[in-house]
């Protein structure tokens, strides 16, 4: 009788030379930025979140090449996700960024970021963690 061996699906991580705190994950033969993988977002939605082009993300993911514009916004969104994961289920964060929120006049959190108002998200995290209301 033949036996089947279960092949483990391993994740491999690669640092991007010159970009601190940014890694590419290779999982099931697909390369993605680690944060994009964690949020479960397609490139077009993730590009809005970190304010770089879809092409720039593709370049980093496929060639593991440095795109300097990605550095600051990626790390900021990564920190924000870590803080948000204390008040929002981590597996829901990708959807959360694209859901209208009354705290932001029914704008989506990604729109708040796109308008350069990420501080409003940080303020919300602070208020939620401290138990403050409005």
C-alpha positions in Angstrom: 0.0 0.0 0.0 1.4 3.4 -1.0 1.5 6.1 1.6 1.2 9.8 0.9 3.5 12.1 2.6 2.1 15.5 3.5 4.4 18.2 2.3 4.6 21.0 4.7 3.8 24.4 3.3 6.6 26.5 4.6 6.8 30.3 4.7 10.1 31.9 3.7 10.9 35.4 4.6 13.3 37.8 2.9 14.5 41.2 4.1 14.7 43.9 1.4 18.2 45.3 1.4 18.1 49.0 2.4 14.6 48.9 3.7 14.4 48.4 7.5 11.5 46.4 8.9 10.2 45.4 5.5 10.1 41.7 4.6 8.8 39.7 1.7 7.1 36.4 2.5 7.0 33.5 0.0 4.1 31.3 0.7 2.6 28.7 -1.7 5.0 30.0 -4.5 3.7 33.5 -4.2 5.8 36.5 -3.0 4.1 39.2 -1.0 5.1 41.9 1.3 4.6 40.5 4.8 2.1 43.2 5.9 0.1 42.8 2.7 0.0 39.0 3.4 -1.1 39.6 7.0 -3.9 41.9 6.0 -5.0 39.7 3.1 -5.2 42.7 0.7 -4.6 42.6 -3.1 -1.9 44.9 -4.4 -4.3 47.7 -5.5 -5.8 48.0 -2.0 -2.5 47.7 -0.2 -1.0 50.3 -2.5 -3.6 52.8 -1.3 -2.9 52.0 2.3 0.9 52.6 2.0 0.7 55.3 -0.6 2.9 53.8 -3.3 2.0 52.5 -6.8 0.9 49.0 -7.5 4.0 48.8 -9.8 6.3 49.7 -6.9 4.8 46.9 -4.7 5.1 44.5 -7.6 8.8 45.5 -8.0 9.6 44.8 -4.3 7.6 41.6 -4.2 9.0 40.1 -7.4 12.5 41.4 -7.5 13.0 42.0 -3.8 14.3 45.4 -4.8 14.4 48.5 -2.7 11.7 51.2 -3.4 12.6 54.0 -0.9 9.2 55.6 -1.0 7.7 52.5 0.6 9.9 52.7 3.8 8.2 55.3 5.9 4.6 54.6 5.1 5.0 50.8 5.3 6.6 51.0 8.8 4.0 53.5 10.0 1.1 51.3 8.8 2.8 48.2 10.3 3.0 50.0 13.7 -0.6 51.1 13.4 -1.7 47.5 12.6 0.2 46.3 15.7 -1.6 48.8 17.9 -4.9 48.2 16.3 -4.6 44.5 16.8 -5.1 45.1 20.5 -8.6 46.4 19.8 -9.5 44.9 16.5 -9.2 41.2 15.7 -5.9 40.9 13.6 -7.6 38.8 10.9 -10.2 41.6 10.4 -7.8 44.5 10.0 -7.7 44.3 6.2 -11.4 44.7 6.0 -11.5 47.3 8.8 -9.3 49.7 6.7 -11.9 49.5 3.9 -15.1 49.8 6.0 -16.8 53.2 6.5 -16.4 54.3 10.1 -18.6 56.8 11.9 -15.6 58.0 14.0 -14.2 59.4 10.7 -17.5 61.0 9.4 -18.3 57.7 7.6 -15.0 57.7 5.7 -13.0 54.5 5.4 -9.8 54.5 7.5 -7.8 54.1 4.3 -9.3 57.4 3.0 -8.2 59.1 6.3 -4.7 57.8 5.6 -4.8 58.9 2.0 -5.8 62.5 3.1 -2.7 62.6 5.3 -4.7 62.3 8.6 -3.2 59.1 10.0 -3.0 60.9 13.3 -6.7 60.5 13.6 -6.3 56.8 13.6 -3.6 57.0 16.2 -5.9 59.2 18.3 -8.7 56.6 18.0 -6.3 53.8 19.1 -5.2 55.9 22.1 -8.8 56.6 23.1 -9.8 52.9 22.7 -6.9 51.7 24.7 -7.4 54.2 27.5 -11.2 53.7 27.6 -11.9 57.3 26.6 -15.1 58.0 24.6 -15.3 60.8 21.9 
